Every structure is written in structure tokens, then in C-alpha cells.
Amino acid sequence: MSKYKKNRKHKKRKYSVLKYGLLTVVASVALLGSIYSYFGGLGTGKCADINEFEKYAVTVEDISIPEQAKIVALGEATHGNQEFQQLKLDVFKI
């Protein structure tokens, strides 16, 4: 077998491995993406019933904090949310 044929055979095998490797990666990403989207993806899940929240929701002005109570910390569910930061400020001003 000539040197040219050996090189050609080697390149063919190399591209075959690359092709199947790339195909495997693309198929894996597609499979994982479909599984991820099946279980909710980037959604927030089931929508909550607004009427359920209205039973427990109060305005900031209606919050009463006993005089002897000390607020150690007020956690937050998000970072960089302007409305939430304003709500925390309003609560601490009461």
C-alpha cells in the first residue's frame, strides 16, 4: 500500500470519528433539551391561584410589628429586583 493511500485512509477514519463524535454531541444536546423542556424548562411551573394569595396578602401599611420584636434579617428571593428592594425599605421604615 502506498504512503498516499495510508494517509487517505487515516484522514478518512479521522473525519469519520469527528463526524460521529459531533453527531453524538448534537443528539445528546437535543435529548437533554427535550427532557429539560418536558419537565418545565425555563417556565415558572403551574400558575398559582390569585384568589388564594388574596386571602393572606396585606399592604405594607397594614403590617404591624410588635415593639419588643427585633428584625435580625429580611431575606430575599431575588437579587437586583428594584421592586423587592423598595418593599424591604418600606417594611423597615414602619
Salt bridges, closest charged atoms under 4 A:
GLU52 OE1 - LYS55 NZ 3.47
GLU76 OE2 - HIS79 ND1 3.16
GLU76 OE1 - LYS88 NZ 2.98
